C-alpha cells in the first residue's frame, strides 16, 4: 500500500489487501512524509505541547523498558495514568502530564522517536480521509487496549478464562507492529468497533 493525496486533497491510501500489516502502514507513512515533509515549526495543532492526552501503547512501553516485565510495570506506575476512552468504552493509559509531553524537547524533537507510541506514528497533522482515520483509530485502540490487558495479566491473579479473553486481542504481548491488519479488523468487529459494511469501505 502507499499513501497519497486524494481528489479532495486529503491523506488517503491506495489499497489494502489480506497481507497488509500495521508495519506496512507505518512504512507507507514514513515514505509519504519523506516525500511531503511537514515541518514541526509549522504545526498548527502542536498536540505534544498542549494539554492533550498522549496515549501510550504496549509496544512503546515494552521497548522503552527493554522488554523487561518489571521495568514495564514500573514505567506504567510512575509515568502513566488511566483515562477512560469513551469512544471505545475501555480504559487506556496516557502520559501523566500537565501540558507538554515529557519526551519533547524545547526544540520540538522527540527523545524517544524510535520507540514513540503507535498513535504518534499513525498521526499526520493535515487533513486525512475518513477511511484513513478509521484504520488509524482501530489500530491505535487495539494496541492501547493491549497495554491495559498486559498490565492486568502481569500484576493480578486473574482466571484462565479472563486471560483467554484478553488474548483475543492480537496485540497482547506482541513483539512489534507486524500484526496483520485483517486480524485487527476481525478483532474490531468482535468488539463492536467496526461493522461489515464499514469494513468493505476500507479496502
N, C-alpha and C positions, 0 to 999 in steps of 0.2 A: 504494500500500500504506500501511497505518498500523500502528503498534504499539499493543498493548493488553495488559491483564492477562487471561490465560485462566482457565478454570474452576478451575485448580489455584493460581491467584494468581501465576503466573509470567509474565514478559515474553514475549510472543509477537507474531506479526504476522498480519494477516487473510489476505492472499493475495499471491502473486507472479504476474506474467504475463510474456510474452515480451519486453515493452518495459521491464520494471523495470531500472533501472541501480543501480550502487553509490551514486551520488549521491542517488537516490530514497530509498534505505535510510537514508543519513546524515541526510537532511532529516526522515524519519519519526522517527528517534531524537531529533533536536532538538525536534521538536514534542511528542513523548512526554515528554521530560524537562522541558520548559517547563510542561506540564500536571501532571507528577508530579515536582516538584523533589526532588533527593537532595542535601541539604546536605553539603559535603565534610567538615565537622567531625564528622558522624555516620557517616562511612565506617568500617566495621569492618575492611576489608582494607587500606586505605591502601597500595595497590600502589606508588604513586610514592615512598613513604617507607620502603620495605623493600628487602631485597636481591634483589627480583625483577628479572628482565631486562626492560628497556624495549626492545621490538622496534621497529626503525626501518625504514620502507619507502622506496621510491624517490621517491614524490611528496613526502613530508616533506623528504627530503634536498634534492631539487631546488628546492623552494620556499624553504627556508632559504638556499640558495645562489644564489637568483635565476636559476635555470636556466642557470648557468654550469658547464660540464663540469669545468673545472679546479678551481673552488671546491667543487663537489660531491665530487670525489675527495679534495681536501684535508680536507673535513669528515669523510669516511669514515675517512681515515688517522688524523686527530687525535682524533676523538671516539668512534669506534665500534670494536668488536671482533667477530670472527666467533665464532659459537656454533652448535653442531650442533642442528638441530631433529630430534630422534629420532622424533617422532611422524610427521613428513612425510618424514624421511630426506633433508634437504638442509641446507646451511649457511645461516645468516642473519646479519644484522648486528644487534647490540644496543648500547645505550649503554654506554660503558666507565665504569662507576661502581662504587663500593664499597657504597653504600647508597642515598642519596636520588637521585632523578632530578635532573640538573643544571638542569633548566628549571622546577623547582617552588620557589616562594619559601617562606619560613618561614610565611607566612600561607596556604599551600596554593593559591596562584594559579599557573597555568601561564603562563609568559612567552612561549610560542610557540603559544598556544591556536589561532590561525587556521591555523597550519602543523603542528599536532601530528600524530603518526603515526596511520595508519588504525586500528591496534589500539586506540589510546586512544579514537578516535571511535566505534568499534563496541562498546566495553566499557560495560556498565551494571552497577553494583555491587549488584545484587539478583538474586534467583533468575530464571534465564532458561530458556525451554523448550528441549527437545532440538533442535528444528529451527532455532530462532534461533541456538543455539550452533554448529550445523553450518554454516549460512550464514556466520556471523561468522568461523569458522575458515578456510573456503575462500577468502573474500575476503582475509583477512589473509595467508594463506600465499601467495597469488598475488602480492600486492604486495611481500611480504618477499623472495620469490624473485627478483622483478624487479630489486631493487636489486643483488643478487649478480650477476645476468646483465649489468646495465648496467655495473657496475664492471669486470667481466672484458672487456667489449667496449671500454670506454674505455681500458683500460690494458694490454691484451695483444694480441699479433698472433695472432689465432685464425682458424681456417679459415672459409671461407664456409659450409660445411656446419654448423659449430657455431653460427655467427651465425643461420642459418635455424632451427636447433633452438631457440635461445634466444628467437627472435622468435615462436615458437608461443605463448609466454606473453603474454596480451592486455594485461598491464600494462607490458610493457617499453617504455620511452620514451613512456609515456602522458603526457598533459599534465594529467590530473586524474582524478577518481573517477567520470567519466561513462561508464565501461565498462558494457556490458550484462551483467547477471548471468548470462544464458544463456551468454555467451562464457566467463565464469569457470567455470561448471558444466561446459561442454564440455571446457575445459582440465583441470579436476579429474578428469573421467572418463578422459581420456587419460593423466594422471599416475598413475592408480590410487588417487586420494584419495576417489573417490566412485563408487558403483555405481548401476546403473539403478534398482533397487528403492528405494534410498535417495533418489534424486533425485525420484522420484514423491511421496515423503512431504513434500517441501519446498514443493510448490505448494498 
